[in-house]
Amino acid sequence: MKKILIIDDEVNVALLLSKFLIRNGFDVSTASSGNAGMEALKSGEFNLVLCDFRLEDTDGREMLRNIKTQYPKTGVIIITGYSDIKMAVELIKMGAYDYITKPLYPDEILNTINKAFETHYALVEEAGNTTTVIADKSKSKETKKQGFASEFVAGTSKASKELLRQIELVAPTNYSVIILGESGTGKESVAKSIHLNSPRHNQPFIAMDCGSLTKELAASEFFGHEKGSFTGALYTKIGHFEMANGGTLFLDEVGNLSYEIQAALLRTVQERKVKRIGSTKEIDLDVRIIIATNENLQEGIQRGKFREDLYHRFNEFTIYMPPLRDRGNDIMLLAEHFLRIANNELGRDVDSFSPEVIDCFMNYRWQGNIRELKNVIRRAALLAEDNEITMKALPLEISNFKTPSFEQSSYSSFAHEAPEVKENRHDLKNAALEAEYETIIRVLREVNFNKTKAAEILKIDRKTLYNKMKAINLK
């Protein structure tokens, strides 16, 4: 069994982390100080050490130096706070395998540890004793990923702390959950986190994008079908409900489902049974359902597009995802997280952001939220000319972004007249701009500022709507 030593002077943290890793099949010991950790290393051969950077009697730098000198085959992962990330990067250069930032996030911890064992350390069992051999990365084959690579980082902002609190509350229950939020805020990552922290964590997590389903394929994808049950059914197919049995089924963009499929979905959820198309056999279900949407489902109910009974069946607990622009300092915490991932993917060693980039990131609107930030970091890590990301590596729409002035920001009050177009009302161009402004404001109010619905009514796509709102400085 793989042996891990946790060195952390916060006893409760060490205990919770120990229990979590034991549940996932590791042999775990703990130590509450640097000296106790070194004594534990003498008494038993450990494959991996998780060491807090800040200890009462020493620090991560000294611990890493001692461990690598006396036990060179033992891997070390540093546990660090956000302010210590630069130091953690230096420790990696000194020989640490990786670092994990606080607050600790279970699936990130498990993913990092699994990668340490799978891609960096080859475990060899000899005569009942486990020894660790450093693997040659250039010769190692790509290994199967285990766990979930999380894009949700539990940050330090008030919004993030509340989000984490809600996840911790609902995860151990069997409640159905609705996750609401703008596109790109990390709704699927939160759904995975709920699953991983639930009693179902060893069972399947099946994600289904309802937005990509056609009306004809939806029933087959949900419920499966028997061979020959309809034209084109050349083989028996297991549906997503059956695949997720015992675990969690995540339905993304559920508001896009047709009314007929919603009725069949309601029946399945209520009866806890599923029947493949073309079969007479009912299969008992034990599935937790988590749904996500960036649309207003209650508005869909009023318009007759979404079933009210299905909504109430799902709505046992609701989580609101904060947009990235409301997460304050978490922006840079996430940026560091994605930079670390990009470095691993690209084999690069970019370890910092210039002050100008940090200021730009903190003031940018991030309409694409976490997804946009991740893509920007991946691009910047590739373009960076040295170990620092500068403004030169950013896309033009970000590097040229300017924070609206006080006068411009006042447009967010949704006043009926836009000052820049009323100076000459006889000018046709200005008149057209003013009419467009009035129409956008009116439609947004009618749909309670749901941009997706507004774009549909205006017969433009969301990107065009965002560009027009930006052009008239409308937040």
Secondary structure as UniProt FT lines:
FT   STRAND          3..7
FT   HELIX           11..23
FT   TURN            24..25
FT   STRAND          27..31
FT   HELIX           34..43
FT   STRAND          48..52
FT   HELIX           60..70
FT   TURN            72..73
FT   STRAND          75..80
FT   HELIX           82..84
FT   HELIX           85..94
FT   STRAND          98..101
FT   HELIX           106..115
FT   HELIX           116..120
FT   STRAND          121..126
FT   TURN            127..128
FT   STRAND          129..134
FT   TURN            137..139
FT   HELIX           158..170
FT   TURN            171..172
FT   STRAND          177..180
FT   TURN            183..184
FT   HELIX           187..196
FT   TURN            199..202
FT   STRAND          205..209
FT   HELIX           210..212
FT   HELIX           215..223
FT   STRAND          224..225
FT   TURN            227..228
FT   TURN            231..232
FT   STRAND          237..238
FT   HELIX           240..243
FT   TURN            244..246
FT   STRAND          248..252
FT   HELIX           254..256
FT   HELIX           259..271
FT   STRAND          273..274
FT   STRAND          283..284
FT   STRAND          288..293
FT   HELIX           297..302
FT   TURN            303..304
FT   HELIX           308..314
FT   TURN            315..316
FT   STRAND          317..320
FT   HELIX           324..326
FT   TURN            328..329
FT   HELIX           330..346
FT   STRAND          352..353
FT   HELIX           355..363
FT   TURN            367..368
FT   HELIX           369..383
FT   STRAND          388..389
FT   HELIX           391..393
FT   HELIX           396..399
FT   HELIX           406..409
FT   HELIX           410..413
FT   HELIX           419..421
FT   TURN            425..426
FT   HELIX           428..446
FT   TURN            447..449
FT   HELIX           451..458
FT   HELIX           462..471
FT   TURN            472..473
//
